[in-house]
Amino acid sequence: MDLNADYELPFSARRVWAQLSDFGDLSWIPRGAEQIDHHHGRGAAAAHHVHSSFSDTPSTHRLECIDSAAMSLSYSLHQTFMPVPDHTLSCEISPLTPGSSRLHVNVHFNDDSVASAHSQQVLMSAWISHTVKQLNDYLTSAPKR
C-alpha cells in the first residue's frame, strides 16, 4: 500500500534539499528523536538508529538511494517505534519559484502492519504532516545553509 502527499514550502528547493539530504542530521526533528547513533557507512546503505522516549527499541533508518541531481531520496525504517512498522519513505523536492518548493512524499508499507489499511493511511498522513511542520519550523528559524 502507498500513501502520497505533496507539500508546498516557503523555501527554495535547494535549501530544503540541503537539510533533507544530510541523512545523519536529524536536528530538525525536535520531538521523537532524542538520541541518534550516527550512521554506519556513507551514501546508499548508510544507516542510523534513532532512540525515542516512545519505545525502548531504537528505530533503524537505512538510506536506500539518494540522487542529488533529482533532489530525491528514499530510506527504509525497520523496528520503528512508530505505529506503522517496516515501511519505506521516499521524497522528492522540486522548485516552484526561486523561494518556494514542493515536497512530494511517498510512503510504502505493509498492509498487515496495523489493523487496517485505513488506519495506516490515517497514522502515516498525520505523521508526515507533523514531520513537514517540524521541517518548516526548523528552516524558518535556522540560519541558511
Secondary structure, 3 states (H helix, E strand, C coil): CEEEEEEEECCCHHHHHHHHCCCCCCCCCCCCCCEEEEEECCCCCCEEEEEECCEEEEEEEEEEEEECCCCEEEEEEECCCCCCCCEEEEEEEEEEECCEEEEEEEEEECCCCCCCHHHHHHHHHHHHHHHHHHHHHHHHHCCCC
